Amino acid sequence: MTIAPREFDQARLSSAKQNLLSEGWCILPGILNADEARVAVERLWRAAEESRRRGGATYAQSLDPNEANVRVFGLLELDQLFRDLIRHPVALDLVRSLLGDEILISNFTANIARPGAGSMSLHSDQALVVPEPWLEPWAINIIWCLADTRFENGGTQYLPGSHRISRLPELDPIDTSRMKAFEAPAGSIVAMDGRMWHTSGPNQTPDEDRPLLFGYYTRDFLRPQVNWNAALSTETIAELDEDFLVLLGLEGAANVAQGRRLLSSDLGGLKGMSADMEKQ
């Protein structure tokens, strides 16, 4: 199954973008229908099995307190479905509304919180890759909710307003009583400013899995978390179109957008100066 993007209500999308800019997050239900979400869960479990077969670990001791959190890395290599989702037009529209046009796909992973799964440490995704101060958004997470997600089954918990924090001392003391869980039906997207401080919630249900996909995007001058040259097989890379290669930073040129803007501004008005102009 491939994901065929449908027309999405532009008024809802515009409202979501405004909330993302002001509050640091937004939720858009109905990006996947019920059948697509169900199939995505099935493909995710198959991807987890394939990852293990290839020698990959699905328990990250550095991230999670126990093996009830099933982590799946390398999604783009494991299934075409995930290559479709990372480039979903609504997802990319949200990303560019916060970061601008020049973006990179930094990572794409999954976390299936099974009953008994615990929380990871409080963090912001931008703080993981950029030293303080965090003065503007350079990263964003697009979270795909493949099942109904809420506090009880481990919905991602976030600290409201924390995307405005620019330095670690501003977090002290951390009032965890203010934290809230994202709640969204299956098939939703949750977009979260990369500066938002958050954690995975504990799954307190007896029998519910909470499967989430995390598409992580950054401004194009940041090195991706994944070295796509090494992580993707030559066969997979050969199947990617030019736009996808650009999003992964796999084209020949890199980190040129900032320089192009600076040089085109012609600071000092020196561009085109005659070479034989009298020396001062």
PyMOL commands that set and color helices and strands:
alter all, ss='L'
color gray80, all
select helices_A, chain A and resi 10-23+34-53+75-78+80-86+89-99+162-164+168-171+176-178+228-231+234-239+242-247+257-264+267-269
alter helices_A, ss='H'
color red, helices_A
select strands_A, chain A and resi 25-28+69-72+103-113+139-145+157-158+180-181+188-193+198-199+210-219
alter strands_A, ss='S'
color yellow, strands_A
deselect
rebuild
show_as cartoon
